[in-house]
Amino acid sequence: MYRIGLAEDDQKIALLIKSGLAEHGYEVSTYPDGQIALDAFQSETFQLLILDVMMPKVSGIAICEQLREQQNHTPILMLTALGTIDDKVNGLAVGADDYLVKPFHFRELLARIEALLRRQNLNGPVKQSIKQLQFEDLVLDIQSKEVRRAGTLIELTAKEFHLLELFLRNPNRLLSRPYIAEQVWEVSFDTGTNVVDVYINFLRNKIEKGFERKLIRTKIGMGYILK
């Protein structure tokens, strides 16, 4: 599960962001003032930080600047009600990775978060050296495109393979239907179609049938999780 640190003094906005991201499998810790947030970001591990620019005690700009000076390279997304070019330049100049102006649509926030996390993973040396993905006794070979469970070869279609790869790259993380559709089919999710559910069933029949342990769990109304 990805852990996100959120520095936001507007408690209503903080709660909306926290609850929305929780539905997509993220763990969010919120901080109501800049000093508390800075202390937490310096002492704890997060995969991404969201900073409101206008924070009491220490501004989001100052938090970002101090973290970068300390060689903290955690991806940072700045939030602000200010929308001028100077505000954006100032945030990016001190090391922010992206900038989102309030008010914003939650889907845009989610897309930017996912893009920053993908970029971070792709830039990491460990990610580039991965040749196999494994969960329990299920193994996916990225180079040969073979999938085995308990040593048994499982034949998958291209879409089933990409769907399984998505789950294996996000173990124990709840994946929503819109997120799955965008990652596997590269299209916006159509609430009138059940293509995601159909392919989940196809995949389950191939990787679970004949095995005692079930791997892909359904969270009703929320999505699916490899657990």
Secondary structure per residue as TSV (DSSP state, phi and psi in degrees):
chain	resnum	aa	ss	phi	psi
A	1	M	-	360.0	130.8
A	2	Y	-	-76.0	137.1
A	3	R	E	-106.9	128.7
A	4	I	E	-118.3	135.0
A	5	G	E	-101.3	128.6
A	6	L	E	-119.8	114.8
A	7	A	E	-98.8	103.9
A	8	E	-	-151.2	120.2
A	9	D	S	-85.5	-14.7
A	10	D	-	-84.0	104.9
A	11	Q	H	-64.6	-30.0
A	12	K	H	-65.9	-46.0
A	13	I	H	-65.1	-42.1
A	14	A	H	-59.8	-43.1
A	15	L	H	-66.1	-40.4
A	16	L	H	-63.4	-44.2
A	17	I	H	-65.9	-44.6
A	18	K	H	-62.1	-47.3
A	19	S	H	-68.3	-38.8
A	20	G	H	-64.7	-43.6
A	21	L	H	-70.9	-31.6
A	22	A	H	-61.8	-35.3
A	23	E	T	-65.6	-20.3
A	24	H	T	-103.5	14.7
A	25	G	T	89.9	11.2
A	26	Y	-	-95.3	145.8
A	27	E	E	-99.2	119.8
A	28	V	E	-117.2	127.4
A	29	S	E	-107.9	127.4
A	30	T	E	-107.3	148.4
A	31	Y	E	-136.8	126.0
A	32	P	S	-83.6	-13.2
A	33	D	S	-141.4	160.7
A	34	G	H	-64.1	-36.5
A	35	Q	H	-68.6	-43.6
A	36	I	H	-61.1	-42.9
A	37	A	H	-63.1	-46.7
A	38	L	H	-59.9	-44.1
A	39	D	H	-59.3	-42.9
A	40	A	H	-67.9	-42.2
A	41	F	H	-67.7	-26.5
A	42	Q	H	-81.5	-24.3
A	43	S	H	-109.2	-15.2
A	44	E	S	-120.9	166.8
A	45	T	-	-103.1	127.7
A	46	F	-	-131.1	153.1
A	47	Q	S	-91.4	-17.3
A	48	L	E	-161.1	147.8
A	49	L	E	-122.8	138.3
A	50	I	E	-117.2	121.4
A	51	L	E	-121.2	123.8
A	52	D	E	-78.2	134.9
A	53	V	S	-65.4	-47.6
A	54	M	S	-89.2	84.6
A	55	M	-	-113.7	145.4
A	56	P	S	-67.5	150.4
A	57	K	S	73.3	-60.1
A	58	V	S	-133.9	126.8
A	59	S	-	-73.3	162.5
A	60	G	H	-61.7	-36.1
A	61	I	H	-61.5	-44.8
A	62	A	H	-67.8	-37.2
A	63	I	H	-60.5	-49.4
A	64	C	H	-59.4	-45.3
A	65	E	H	-61.1	-45.3
A	66	Q	H	-65.5	-40.9
A	67	L	H	-63.4	-42.5
A	68	R	H	-67.6	-35.4
A	69	E	H	-64.7	-27.8
A	70	Q	T	-89.7	12.1
A	71	Q	T	63.1	31.0
A	72	N	-	-87.8	114.0
A	73	H	-	-103.9	18.6
A	74	T	-	-58.1	133.6
A	75	P	-	-56.4	137.0
A	76	I	E	-125.5	127.1
A	77	L	E	-111.8	121.9
A	78	M	E	-90.9	137.8
A	79	L	E	-118.2	137.2
A	80	T	E	-161.5	155.0
A	81	A	S	-83.9	-10.2
A	82	L	-	-82.8	135.7
A	83	G	-	-126.1	15.4
A	84	T	-	-80.0	161.2
A	85	I	H	-60.2	-40.0
A	86	D	H	-61.0	-41.2
A	87	D	H	-62.4	-43.0
A	88	K	H	-65.9	-43.6
A	89	V	H	-62.1	-42.5
A	90	N	H	-60.8	-43.1
A	91	G	H	-64.9	-45.8
A	92	L	H	-70.1	-31.5
A	93	A	H	-65.9	-31.6
A	94	V	T	-90.0	2.4
A	95	G	T	117.9	5.5
A	96	A	-	-66.6	148.5
A	97	D	S	-92.3	-26.0
A	98	D	E	-156.6	168.4
A	99	Y	E	-145.0	127.2
A	100	L	E	-129.7	127.3
A	101	V	E	-93.8	133.9
A	102	K	S	-77.9	148.1
A	103	P	S	-76.9	152.7
A	104	F	-	-135.1	158.8
A	105	H	-	-82.1	139.6
A	106	F	H	-58.5	-36.9
A	107	R	H	-62.2	-33.8
A	108	E	H	-69.4	-41.5
A	109	L	H	-59.0	-47.2
A	110	L	H	-61.0	-42.8
A	111	A	H	-63.3	-40.9
A	112	R	H	-67.9	-39.2
A	113	I	H	-61.3	-47.7
A	114	E	H	-64.6	-36.8
A	115	A	H	-65.3	-42.2
A	116	L	H	-65.3	-39.9
A	117	L	H	-68.5	-39.1
A	118	R	H	-63.6	-43.1
A	119	R	H	-62.3	-41.3
A	120	Q	H	-63.4	-42.8
A	121	N	H	-67.3	-41.5
A	122	L	H	-67.8	-30.5
A	123	N	H	-81.5	-15.2
A	124	G	S	-76.1	137.6
A	125	P	H	-63.1	-32.6
A	126	V	H	-66.2	-40.6
A	127	K	H	-62.5	-40.2
A	128	Q	H	-69.6	-26.5
A	129	S	H	-89.4	-5.2
A	130	I	-	-68.5	127.1
A	131	K	-	-113.9	-21.3
A	132	Q	E	-135.6	148.3
A	133	L	E	-117.7	134.0
A	134	Q	E	-137.4	141.6
A	135	F	E	-143.9	121.2
A	136	E	T	55.7	-126.1
A	137	D	T	-100.0	14.9
A	138	L	E	-99.4	124.2
A	139	V	E	-127.2	130.2
A	140	L	E	-116.6	121.9
A	141	D	E	-94.6	114.6
A	142	I	T	-67.4	-35.3
A	143	Q	T	-79.8	-47.1
A	144	S	T	-84.4	-12.3
A	145	K	-	63.6	27.1
A	146	E	-	-98.8	145.8
A	147	V	E	-124.9	132.0
A	148	R	E	-132.9	144.3
A	149	R	E	-126.8	123.8
A	150	A	T	52.2	35.4
A	151	G	T	85.9	-8.6
A	152	T	E	-88.6	127.1
A	153	L	E	-70.3	132.2
A	154	I	E	-119.0	123.7
A	155	E	-	-85.6	124.1
A	156	L	-	-123.9	149.3
A	157	T	-	-74.5	170.9
A	158	A	H	-59.3	-45.2
A	159	K	H	-68.0	-39.0
A	160	E	H	-63.7	-38.7
A	161	F	H	-63.0	-46.9
A	162	H	H	-65.7	-35.8
A	163	L	H	-64.7	-45.1
A	164	L	H	-64.8	-40.4
A	165	E	H	-59.5	-40.1
A	166	L	H	-60.0	-44.4
A	167	F	H	-65.3	-42.0
A	168	L	H	-68.8	-26.5
A	169	R	H	-81.0	-10.9
A	170	N	S	-133.1	54.5
A	171	P	T	-64.5	143.2
A	172	N	T	62.3	20.2
A	173	R	-	-117.5	129.4
A	174	L	-	-70.0	125.4
A	175	L	B	-110.3	122.4
A	176	S	-	-76.6	160.1
A	177	R	H	-60.3	-45.0
A	178	P	H	-58.8	-40.4
A	179	Y	H	-65.5	-43.7
A	180	I	H	-61.3	-45.5
A	181	A	I	-60.5	-43.3
A	182	E	I	-68.3	-35.1
A	183	Q	I	-80.4	-39.0
A	184	V	I	-90.6	-40.7
A	185	W	I	-103.4	-9.9
A	186	E	-	57.3	39.3
A	187	V	S	-135.0	157.5
A	188	S	-	-69.4	145.5
A	189	F	-	-72.8	129.1
A	190	D	-	-99.9	113.2
A	191	T	T	-64.2	-12.9
A	192	G	T	-89.0	-2.3
A	193	T	-	-113.6	151.8
A	194	N	-	-114.5	26.4
A	195	V	H	-59.0	-37.8
A	196	V	H	-63.8	-47.1
A	197	D	H	-63.2	-38.7
A	198	V	H	-62.4	-46.1
A	199	Y	H	-71.8	-29.7
A	200	I	H	-61.9	-43.1
A	201	N	H	-64.7	-41.3
A	202	F	H	-57.0	-47.8
A	203	L	H	-65.2	-43.1
A	204	R	H	-58.8	-44.1
A	205	N	H	-59.4	-30.4
A	206	K	H	-88.5	-36.5
A	207	I	H	-99.8	-8.7
A	208	E	T	-116.5	-29.1
A	209	K	T	-62.7	124.9
A	210	G	T	90.7	-4.0
A	211	F	-	-112.9	145.4
A	212	E	S	-70.1	-42.5
A	213	R	S	-89.1	128.7
A	214	K	-	-89.1	143.0
A	215	L	-	-112.4	-40.8
A	216	I	E	-94.2	116.9
A	217	R	E	-104.8	147.3
A	218	T	E	-97.9	130.8
A	219	K	E	-106.9	104.3
A	220	I	T	-56.6	127.3
A	221	G	T	77.9	0.3
A	222	M	T	-123.8	-43.4
A	223	G	E	149.8	-147.3
A	224	Y	E	-132.7	156.1
A	225	I	E	-145.3	136.0
A	226	L	E	-86.7	112.2
A	227	K	-	-149.7	360.0
